[in-house]
Amino acid sequence: MSTRWLDDAEMTAWLRLVGVVELLPGVLDSQLRRDAELTHYEYYVLAMLSEAPKRTLRMTTLAQRTNATLPRLSHVVKRLEDRGLVERFPCPEDARATNARLTAAGWKKIRATAPGHVETVRQHVIDALTPEQVTQLAEIAGAILGAVDPDGGLSALYRR
């Protein structure tokens, strides 16, 4: 099998995507740490719980929605529990499972944090693009998600 090397246009697109993938998480994380004392992943966990019915999810479901291993999620949820933002309790439908629920303090935290996070996303991504480019970005990201997650197990979570 011969290698299908990237041409100049493909290499430019690839390197720019790598730059975004490498730099954007740091921009998002820095703002959240500075303004809310949260990592981007902690914020994501809180956001997923905030959108769930009764602000509660099974830990396994939360791990799937945040693309994390259960041990990583458990570690992060423990930190959030220690801060009073999340609580864990046995699942009433299945005693073998554990649920995570956003506390009143967690709900207050996510509501206070969301405007700054959205402004950072807007400043560094959305406002850098024209409305047409925003549509193109959604299509491009959707195509890449389809390639990296062909079964749609994770990318379905990123569709609106």
Salt bridges, closest charged atoms under 4 A:
ASP29 OD2 - ARG33 NE 2.78
ASP35 OD1 - ARG34 NE 2.91
GLU42 OE2 - ARG79 NH2 2.91
GLU42 OE1 - ARG83 NH1 3.96
GLU51 OE2 - ARG160 NH2 3.33
GLU81 OE1 - ARG88 NH2 2.71
ASP82 OD1 - LYS78 NZ 2.76
GLU87 OE2 - ARG101 NE 2.70
ASP94 OD1 - ARG96 NE 3.06
ASP127 OD1 - ARG122 NH1 3.24
